[in-house]
Amino acid sequence: MVAWFARTPPCTLTCTCRRLDGCGDQSVAAQEHPLTQPTQPLNPLTLPLHGLQLIEASAGTGKTFTLAALYLRLVLERGLFPPQILVMTFTEAATAELRERIRERLAQAARFFAADAAVPGDDFLKDLGRQIAPADWPTCAARLDLAAQWMDEAAIFTIHGWCSRMLKTHAFDSASLFEQSRVDDSERLKRGAVQDYWRRWFYALPVDALGALKAIGSTPQALLDKLKNLWRNAERAPAAPPAPTLSAPDVVLARWAAWARQRAVLEAPARLG
C-alpha cells in the first residue's frame, strides 16, 4: 500500500533530495531554509513513487493538484486502484474535497487518453501522454475510468479516521473494542475528572486540613487550569512526560499532619502555663 500525507507549513512548493540515514532510498523533502541544501522545483511527473517523499507547501501552491497527479501516476504506473492507495489529511471537509478532486482528475485523464476532442488536456497530461505509447492509450483510458468509478471505496481518511479503522480491523491484536466513539469535546471529560478528584480528596477533609491543599488548587477550576499547562506540555513532547511540580494530596496531607503534631507539642507548654 502507498500512503501520501498532506501538510501545510509556511514554505514554498520546492523540494530537495537527500538520503536518509540507514535507508537506501532517495527521499524528497521541502526545506524552509533552502541555504542548507540545494532545492529544485517539484515536478509531479518525475517525483519518485517509492521511498519517503515529503512535500511541504503554502496554501494555494498546488498541493491538491500534485496529490491528484501522483495518484494518477500510481494508477497507471503501479497498476494500483483506489482501495490500495492510502491518502490521509486532517479534516473531514478536506477528505471530501480531496476525494472529489481526485475523482475529477481521473475522469478527465480517462477522457484525455480516450482521445476525446472535448478534453484537450493540460501540460501534465500532455507530458504524461508523451511517455506512453499511443497503442497503450485505450488501456490507460479504461484503467483510469475504472479507478474514477471506484473512488467511492477510495482509502482517503482523516488521521483519526484511519486510526479508528485500523483499531476496529485489528481489534484482537490491539485489545480494543470493535465499536469505538471519538471524543470531540475533551474539555468536558477533563472537567469531570477534576471534579471527581476534588470530591475524593477534598470533601472528606476537616476544615483545618483544607489549607494544606490550597497549593494544589483552591477550587476545581483552579486545579483544572494548572493541569491544562501540564497536559499542553505533554502533548508537545509526548516522549518526555513532564516531572510533577506538585506533590500528591496524600503526601501533602501526611506532611501537614506531621506539622500539626509538632505544633501541638510546642503549643502544649504555653497552654499549661
Order of alpha helices (4+ residues) and beta strands (2+ residues): beta-beta-beta-beta-alpha-beta-alpha-alpha-alpha-beta-alpha-alpha-alpha-alpha-alpha-alpha
